[in-house]
Amino acid sequence: MKKSALFTVAVPTLLLLMIAVAGSQEEIEFVDNSDFSNAQRPPSVFRHEEHNEIAELEDCAECHHIYDDNGQKLEDESSEDQRCSECHESRSSGRKPSLTRAYHVNCKGCHLKQKKGPFLCGECHVKQ
């Protein structure tokens, strides 16, 4: 009787754990574009874990940055638990770029700087 009760609890718990892991950033295949009300292009292809391995990125704050009120990047601070749209709006505000510009400056800017990765629109925004 105790084994069946344990089985009844263990199986659903294991399934929930598997679902949670599947939804983690490591499994991302596309940039979430749900914050764009009228997206002009398909979402960018972005395989999070594969990208970070190829780019040899270990510091999450490299992409998931936080800036102070003076526009200085805070070291050892990460915004990985936030959506980009929590800071970046549809339009630029002062020194803070719009959401679209923030993605392009962060992603494409790094690709150009490193001279690696996609540069052209259709290389990231791939039609399905």
N, C-alpha and C positions, 0 to 999 in steps of 0.2 A: 504494500500500500504506500509506503514512504517513497519507494522508487518511482511510482507513477506520479505522485505529487511533485517530486523533484523534476521529473521529466516535463510535467505540465508547466512548471515555472521556468525551467531552463530553456526550452525550445523558443517560447515567445521572447524571452530576454535576448537570446542569441540572434533571433531575427531582427529585433529592434537595433541591436548593436551593429549588425551588418548594414542595415539601412542608414544608420548614422554615419558609418564609415564611408558608404557609397556617396553620401552627400557632402563629404568634406572637400576642402579646396584641392586636395591632391587629385581628386577625380574630375575636376572641372575640365570640360572640353571646349567651351565657348565662354566668352565674356558675357555676363548677364547684361542684356541691353533693355531690360524692362523699365528702367528709369527714363528711357527716351520715348516720349509720347508719339513721335512721328519719325521713327528710324528710317533713314534714307538708304541704308545698306544692311545686309545681314550681319548678325553678331560676329565679332572676330573669333576666329579659331584660336583657341588658347588651351593647350594641355599643360596645366599648371606644373605638375610634377616633372614631366618630360622637359618642359622649358627650363625649369630651375636646375635640373641635372646638366643639360647641355650648356647652359649659361654659367654653371658652377656658382649659383647663387645660394647662399646659406642664411644670409641676413634678411629676414622678412621685411624689415624697414627699408630695404633698398627700393622696393616697390610700394609697400604699405607704409608710407611716410606720415609724419606729423610735423607741422610747423608751428612755431610760437607766434605771438602777436606781432613780432618784428620781422616775420618772414624767414626766420632761421630754422633750419631743419634740426629737430631734436634727436640727438643721438640716443640709441638704445630705447627708442619709443616706437611702437608699431601700431598701425591702425587696422591690423588684419581682422579684427573682430567687428569692423564697421564696413558699411557700404560706402563706396566712393562718393555717392550722392549725398551722404550725410554732411559732407563738407563742400562739395562742388555742386553748384546749381546749374540750371540750363544756360544761364548767362554769366559772364565774368562779373566779378564784383571786386573792385579795387585791384589789388595785386593777385587775387585768387582767380585762377582761370576757370572757364566753364568746364562742365563735365567732359564734353567732347574734347576740348583743348587739353585738359588734364590727361586724358588717356593718351592722346597723340604725343604730347610732350614727354610723358613718362615712358611710354612703350617705344614709339618710333624714335624719340630722342636718344634713348639708350642704344637702339639698334644702329643708328647713324654713328654715334660715338664709338661703339665697339666695332663698327664696320662688319656687322654680322646680323643675320636675321632679315625678315621681310621689311621692305621700305615702301612699296607701292600699295595703294588702297586694296586692290584685288588680291594681294598676297595674304592679307589678314582677313578681309571681309569676303570670304569665299561663298559663292552661291551654292546652295545645296542641290 
